[in-house]
Amino acid sequence: MMYNPDRRKIQDKDFELVEAINSGRFELFQELVKRYEQKLYNFGLRMCGDVCDAEDLVQDTFLNVFRYLKDFRYETKFKNWLYRIATSTCIKKRRKSKFAPERELSLDEFWPKEDAHIPDAVPEWAQIPLNKLLNVELSNTIRNAILELPEKYRLVIVLRDLEGFSTAETAQILNLKPSNIKVRLHRARLYLRDKLKGYFAHDE
Amino acid sequence: MTSDQHDHSHCLSMFQKLSEYIDNELDEMTCRDIERHVEECVPCKICLETLKRTVNLCKKLESKPVPESVSLKLKEFIQSMSDGRSIVQK
């Protein structure tokens, strides 16, 4: 079926370029790569934590995009479609190399225990200006904590809080219900918050 | 309210919704309910503020540049694919 630009349901800055590539101007594919290689490379780093795996993820994703771009239906933003491919490439890749163990995070594990010490004021790390707080060491602590998360939670927090997709977009990319995204995101954030609490507790 | 007087059932129901509150995904009535609660409940206020800070830290994490060698390799890889496709088309 031929694509008719007048019947587009949504606007997207990438459609014109995709359309040109699909009309045979394959040399323009490099422009698509230029637009997204850094984003995908960082997505790979955040998901795999290893530069070689991130490099493979970028290459494999673009290979799949190149193969399947002609099937793109312009019914979603190109970026969301790209991340759908990147995500499935990443999941396939990680199944081959076992890394963080898969397990469920329950809300109970983040709920303060009866005998837990509850501070009587908001800690300093949650109050001082962000730019004074976020240094290289803290950035690495957060990145490592994300890598410790089981994959299904890591994917959601990376897409939502680091890549900036909405709940609806993340649900579409991962083919899950928005309610599932919200549950996973909340638990992933609580996990990271506990890691940060531990990190800042060393300074007290 | 001190931590000893902490009403766990109410707090737990707030605790479950904190991310949706941070993301502006709750209706106005639930938002006001949470805001009233954290005004009076210090443990929940701490919980909300530390979670909010965690989310903002994640959002502020900087991207790393793609190493030049990786970029070049990718460019060559794409070039070889594009050339192959062009030949097939002709």
Contacts between the chains, C-beta under 8 A, distances in Angstrom:
chain1	res1	chain2	res2	distance
A	24	B	89	6.0
A	26	B	82	4.1
A	26	B	85	5.0
A	26	B	86	5.5
A	26	B	89	7.9
A	27	B	82	5.9
A	27	B	86	7.9
A	29	B	78	5.7
A	29	B	81	7.5
A	29	B	82	5.5
A	30	B	75	6.6
A	30	B	78	5.8
A	30	B	79	7.4
A	30	B	82	7.5
A	33	B	74	6.4
A	33	B	75	7.3
A	33	B	78	5.5
A	37	B	66	5.5
A	37	B	71	6.5
A	37	B	74	6.2
A	38	B	63	6.2
A	38	B	65	6.8
A	38	B	66	5.2
A	39	B	63	7.6
A	41	B	64	7.4
A	41	B	66	4.7
A	41	B	70	7.0
A	42	B	63	4.6
A	42	B	64	6.0
A	45	B	64	6.4
A	51	B	67	7.4
A	51	B	70	7.9
A	55	B	70	5.0
A	55	B	73	7.6
A	58	B	66	7.9
A	58	B	70	7.4
A	58	B	74	6.3
A	59	B	73	7.8
A	59	B	74	6.1
A	59	B	77	6.0
A	62	B	74	7.0
A	62	B	77	7.6
A	62	B	78	6.4
A	63	B	77	7.8
A	63	B	81	7.1
A	66	B	78	7.4
A	66	B	81	5.2
A	66	B	85	7.7
A	107	B	15	7.5
A	107	B	16	6.6
A	111	B	12	6.8
A	111	B	15	6.5
A	112	B	43	6.9
A	118	B	3	4.2
A	118	B	6	7.8
A	118	B	42	7.8
A	118	B	43	4.9
A	118	B	46	7.4
A	119	B	46	6.1
A	120	B	3	7.7
A	120	B	42	6.2
A	121	B	42	7.3
A	121	B	46	7.5
A	122	B	45	6.4
A	122	B	46	5.3
A	122	B	49	4.5
A	122	B	50	7.4
A	123	B	46	7.2
A	123	B	50	6.7
A	125	B	50	7.8
A	125	B	53	6.7
A	126	B	46	7.7
A	126	B	49	4.5
A	126	B	50	4.7
A	126	B	52	7.3
A	126	B	53	4.1
A	127	B	49	7.4
A	130	B	53	7.9
A	130	B	56	5.9
A	130	B	57	7.0
A	130	B	60	5.9
A	133	B	57	7.4
A	134	B	57	6.1
A	134	B	60	5.6
A	134	B	61	7.9
A	138	B	57	7.3
A	139	B	61	5.8
A	139	B	62	7.0
A	142	B	57	6.0
A	142	B	58	6.5
A	142	B	61	6.3
A	143	B	61	7.1
A	146	B	58	7.9
A	157	B	58	7.0
A	161	B	55	5.9
A	161	B	58	4.1
A	161	B	59	5.7
A	162	B	58	5.8
A	162	B	59	7.3
A	162	B	61	6.1
A	164	B	59	7.6
A	167	B	23	7.2
A	167	B	25	6.7
A	182	B	19	6.8
A	182	B	20	6.1
A	182	B	25	7.2
A	185	B	19	5.8
A	186	B	16	7.4
A	186	B	18	7.2
A	186	B	19	4.0
A	186	B	20	7.6
A	189	B	19	5.7
A	189	B	51	6.0
A	189	B	54	5.7
A	189	B	55	6.1
A	189	B	58	7.9
A	190	B	51	7.0
A	192	B	54	5.2
A	192	B	58	7.0
A	193	B	50	5.5
A	193	B	51	5.3
A	193	B	54	4.3
A	196	B	50	7.4
A	196	B	53	7.7
A	196	B	54	5.8
A	196	B	57	7.3
A	197	B	50	6.8
